[in-house]
Amino acid sequence: MSALDLPWLVADIGGTNARFGLVTSLGAPPSNVAVLPGADHPTLADAVASYLATHAGGARPGAACLALAGPIDGDDYRLTNSSWAGSVRDLGIPYARLLNDFEALAVSLPHLEGADLVSLGGPAPGHGVKAVLGPGTGLGVGGLVPGDGGWTPIPGEGGHVTVPVVEPREFEVVRALRAQGLPHVVAEHLLSGPGLVRLHRALAAVNGVGAPDLTASDIVARVDDSLCAETVEVFCGLLGGFAGNVALTLGARGGVYLGGGVLPRIVERVRASGFRARFEDNPDMAAYLAGIGTVLIVAPQPALTGAAAWLSRRARKELVS
């Protein structure tokens, strides 16, 4: 079997779910898309085997591109919010490469348009450097840089920078979390699905009220609950400040794109929140930030699109060289 043989396998592996698809012809969007809970499979190899047997008709891919939520070291990986770790060589696919999940999401950006995106303020994204970030099980960050040979993705671990608190209530939240045993609060601790739970609990302590143990889904669904509403509003403000920091760090004049699993559930609440005001709230760089568009990715599986685009561009070149 040749690695050039189609279909190709693409995957987006997060801390909670593993998403898979097949590329059946060069340039085609992923098909046979399926989402498998990570907890149902002891290893990534087991999840791949289950997908191929159950959802892909027993296909034997010649090549694969897998985007994983964690640091990549050549062929080796370790998920940040899962026990899965190992080597892509364990999959038994002739040509297999790993990307950071937000590296794959960055690759997808030029392929997203129209209904794939919702504006969160500012001008439409342009051709310059792009940033992508988003809360899910963790908080991912990546970039995309234009050049003579096309776009180059930049992976990163920006979700682990210190949380960007500005407002008095946010400082109180950090103090509450430290009192609860979290000595160093990073952005991911609050700007993620688990972060919504931590933020809800911390705001209850700050307000001196009791609160039930709720999941992130419960918190965003309880629109008439004052503590849940405050949690979402503080979350959006922090996210705006964090996104502004990422835009300044990368010089993302081509736009800031927000992805991840949390935000598509609360699109209108993000748009009505203080997100954009906090994004631009910088005493020295407000005009610079006002010229950068912010958009929310609502396409169903954008990282799979990015992995497929990466294979279409890169794998062919490497395999025929």
LINPEGI-V114358 format. One record per residue. RES is the residue in one small letter. PHI is phi in whole degrees, 0 to 359 (* if undefined). NEAR is the number of other ideal C-beta (glycine too) atoms within 12 Angstrom. Layout:
res=RES phi=PHI near=NEAR
res=RES phi=PHI near=NEAR
This chain:
res=m phi=* near=15
res=s phi=267 near=15
res=a phi=293 near=25
res=l phi=284 near=20
res=d phi=292 near=21
res=l phi=273 near=29
res=p phi=279 near=31
res=w phi=251 near=46
res=l phi=263 near=51
res=v phi=235 near=52
res=a phi=209 near=54
res=d phi=232 near=51
res=i phi=254 near=51
res=g phi=255 near=46
res=g phi=288 near=33
res=t phi=249 near=31
res=n phi=235 near=31
res=a phi=244 near=43
res=r phi=253 near=40
res=f phi=231 near=45
res=g phi=202 near=42
res=l phi=241 near=36
res=v phi=257 near=37
res=t phi=262 near=23
res=s phi=207 near=15
res=l phi=301 near=18
res=g phi=87 near=17
res=a phi=282 near=21
res=p phi=290 near=28
res=p phi=299 near=42
res=s phi=239 near=25
res=n phi=51 near=29
res=v phi=288 near=30
res=a phi=216 near=29
res=v phi=244 near=26
res=l phi=246 near=30
res=p phi=296 near=19
res=g phi=299 near=30
res=a phi=296 near=18
res=d phi=277 near=16
res=h phi=224 near=23
res=p phi=293 near=16
res=t phi=220 near=23
res=l phi=297 near=42
res=a phi=301 near=28
res=d phi=295 near=22
res=a phi=294 near=38
res=v phi=299 near=37
res=a phi=299 near=27
res=s phi=296 near=24
res=y phi=299 near=38
res=l phi=298 near=29
res=a phi=285 near=17
res=t phi=266 near=19
res=h phi=242 near=26
res=a phi=235 near=30
res=g phi=61 near=16
res=g phi=74 near=15
res=a phi=302 near=29
res=r phi=242 near=25
res=p phi=294 near=40
res=g phi=277 near=27
res=a phi=212 near=37
res=a phi=211 near=48
res=c phi=230 near=49
res=l phi=243 near=51
res=a phi=262 near=50
res=l phi=237 near=47
res=a phi=275 near=50
res=g phi=170 near=35
res=p phi=290 near=25
res=i phi=250 near=31
res=d phi=230 near=16
res=g phi=67 near=12
res=d phi=272 near=19
res=d phi=256 near=19
res=y phi=215 near=35
res=r phi=209 near=22
res=l phi=290 near=32
res=t phi=290 near=32
res=n phi=241 near=29
res=s phi=203 near=29
res=s phi=279 near=16
res=w phi=294 near=33
res=a phi=203 near=23
res=g phi=158 near=28
res=s phi=234 near=24
res=v phi=295 near=33
res=r phi=295 near=19
res=d phi=293 near=23
res=l phi=280 near=33
res=g phi=72 near=21
res=i phi=260 near=36
res=p phi=308 near=23
res=y phi=231 near=32
res=a phi=222 near=36
res=r phi=229 near=36
res=l phi=250 near=40
res=l phi=231 near=42
res=n phi=297 near=43
res=d phi=298 near=56
res=f phi=278 near=50
res=e phi=294 near=41
res=a phi=294 near=46
res=l phi=297 near=50
res=a phi=298 near=48
res=v phi=299 near=43
res=s phi=287 near=42
res=l phi=304 near=45
res=p phi=294 near=31
res=h phi=263 near=32
res=l phi=260 near=34
res=e phi=198 near=17
res=g phi=55 near=12
res=a phi=291 near=12
res=d phi=287 near=25
res=l phi=229 near=30
res=v phi=235 near=25
res=s phi=290 near=25
res=l phi=245 near=39
res=g phi=120 near=32
res=g phi=86 near=31
res=p phi=289 near=19
res=a phi=295 near=19
res=p phi=303 near=35
res=g phi=249 near=20
res=h phi=267 near=18
res=g phi=288 near=25
res=v phi=306 near=32
res=k phi=246 near=43
res=a phi=244 near=45
res=v phi=223 near=51
res=l phi=207 near=52
res=g phi=177 near=45
res=p phi=271 near=44
res=g phi=220 near=40
res=t phi=296 near=36
res=g phi=233 near=39
res=l phi=234 near=48
res=g phi=263 near=52
res=v phi=216 near=47
res=g phi=205 near=46
res=g phi=218 near=37
res=l phi=218 near=41
res=v phi=244 near=28
res=p phi=281 near=24
res=g phi=204 near=13
res=d phi=298 near=7
res=g phi=266 near=10
res=g phi=112 near=17
res=w phi=269 near=30
res=t phi=241 near=22
res=p phi=281 near=40
res=i phi=238 near=31
res=p phi=281 near=34
res=g phi=197 near=28
res=e phi=236 near=25
res=g phi=295 near=35
res=g phi=294 near=44
res=h phi=258 near=24
res=v phi=287 near=25
res=t phi=299 near=20
res=v phi=299 near=38
res=p phi=274 near=33
res=v phi=278 near=32
res=v phi=227 near=25
res=e phi=283 near=23
res=p phi=307 near=12
res=r phi=297 near=24
res=e phi=292 near=35
res=f phi=297 near=20
res=e phi=296 near=23
res=v phi=298 near=37
res=v phi=297 near=34
res=r phi=299 near=20
res=a phi=296 near=27
res=l phi=294 near=31
res=r phi=296 near=20
res=a phi=294 near=16
res=q phi=272 near=19
res=g phi=105 near=13
res=l phi=247 near=23
res=p phi=292 near=13
res=h phi=237 near=15
res=v phi=264 near=31
res=v phi=258 near=29
res=a phi=303 near=37
res=e phi=298 near=40
res=h phi=297 near=37
res=l phi=244 near=44
res=l phi=259 near=48
res=s phi=193 near=39
res=g phi=300 near=37
res=p phi=301 near=31
res=g phi=295 near=39
res=l phi=300 near=45
res=v phi=293 near=30
res=r phi=297 near=37
res=l phi=296 near=50
res=h phi=299 near=42
res=r phi=295 near=33
res=a phi=292 near=39
res=l phi=294 near=38
res=a phi=299 near=29
res=a phi=295 near=23
res=v phi=298 near=28
res=n phi=279 near=20
res=g phi=68 near=11
res=v phi=235 near=16
res=g phi=276 near=12
res=a phi=210 near=25
res=p phi=291 near=16
res=d phi=286 near=13
res=l phi=240 near=26
res=t phi=278 near=18
res=a phi=301 near=35
res=s phi=298 near=19
res=d phi=298 near=22
res=i phi=297 near=37
res=v phi=285 near=33
res=a phi=278 near=19
res=r phi=273 near=24
res=v phi=290 near=20
res=d phi=265 near=8
res=d phi=270 near=21
res=s phi=297 near=17
res=l phi=289 near=30
res=c phi=295 near=32
res=a phi=297 near=23
res=e phi=295 near=31
res=t phi=301 near=40
res=v phi=294 near=39
res=e phi=293 near=33
res=v phi=295 near=41
res=f phi=303 near=46
res=c phi=294 near=41
res=g phi=296 near=34
res=l phi=300 near=47
res=l phi=296 near=49
res=g phi=297 near=40
res=g phi=296 near=36
res=f phi=296 near=46
res=a phi=298 near=52
res=g phi=296 near=39
res=n phi=297 near=33
res=v phi=295 near=41
res=a phi=300 near=43
res=l phi=292 near=27
res=t phi=296 near=23
res=l phi=269 near=31
res=g phi=62 near=23
res=a phi=278 near=43
res=r phi=291 near=26
res=g phi=276 near=32
res=g phi=118 near=43
res=v phi=246 near=52
res=y phi=252 near=50
res=l phi=249 near=53
res=g phi=233 near=46
res=g phi=89 near=44
res=g phi=272 near=38
res=v phi=276 near=42
res=l phi=294 near=41
res=p phi=301 near=26
res=r phi=281 near=24
res=i phi=228 near=37
res=v phi=305 near=23
res=e phi=292 near=19
res=r phi=290 near=28
res=v phi=295 near=37
res=r phi=297 near=23
res=a phi=272 near=18
res=s phi=273 near=29
res=g phi=276 near=29
res=f phi=306 near=39
res=r phi=292 near=33
res=a phi=298 near=28
res=r phi=290 near=34
res=f phi=301 near=44
res=e phi=271 near=30
res=d phi=280 near=26
res=n phi=222 near=23
res=p phi=298 near=11
res=d phi=259 near=11
res=m phi=235 near=19
res=a phi=298 near=19
res=a phi=294 near=12
res=y phi=300 near=19
res=l phi=291 near=35
res=a phi=297 near=21
res=g phi=273 near=25
res=i phi=252 near=38
res=g phi=284 near=33
res=t phi=239 near=45
res=v phi=225 near=44
res=l phi=254 near=42
res=i phi=280 near=43
res=v phi=243 near=30
res=a phi=300 near=28
res=p phi=294 near=22
res=q phi=221 near=38
res=p phi=294 near=46
res=a phi=293 near=52
res=l phi=293 near=44
res=t phi=300 near=39
res=g phi=295 near=47
res=a phi=297 near=49
res=a phi=294 near=44
res=a phi=295 near=39
res=w phi=297 near=43
res=l phi=297 near=45
res=s phi=299 near=28
res=r phi=272 near=25
res=r phi=266 near=29
res=a phi=295 near=34
res=r phi=302 near=22
res=k phi=299 near=15
res=e phi=289 near=18
res=l phi=287 near=21
res=v phi=264 near=11
res=s phi=283 near=7
